[in-house]
Amino acid sequence: MSERTARLRAHHQNIERYQSLLKTKLGEVELQYLEKRLAEERFAVAMLQFMDPSTSLKGHDVGSGSNDQAT
């Protein structure tokens, strides 16, 4: 697995974790923190895909729950 693929996978896992946390009961501060982190993770994924679109997680949407991929 390439470094870029590993980084994409890690960002997608973080996105999934933050999305699941957003479904829980949160205070305003926690909600704002998670929304900020989610935006940062999505931006990081977009930047990695922009720099080399051929390494995107083909067939995997952000937060799809699937981390299996072939590169």
C-alpha angles and dihedrals in degrees: 000000000000122000091246092052090049091050092049090050092050092050091049091050090051090050091052091049093049092047091053091048090052088062091062129082107277138173120237094261093051091046092052091047093051093046090052093048091047091053091048092050092048090049091051090052091049091050093049091049092046092052091052115003091184090073096056117124095264112216093007119109120202107278094010092138094233121109099172113114143152124221 
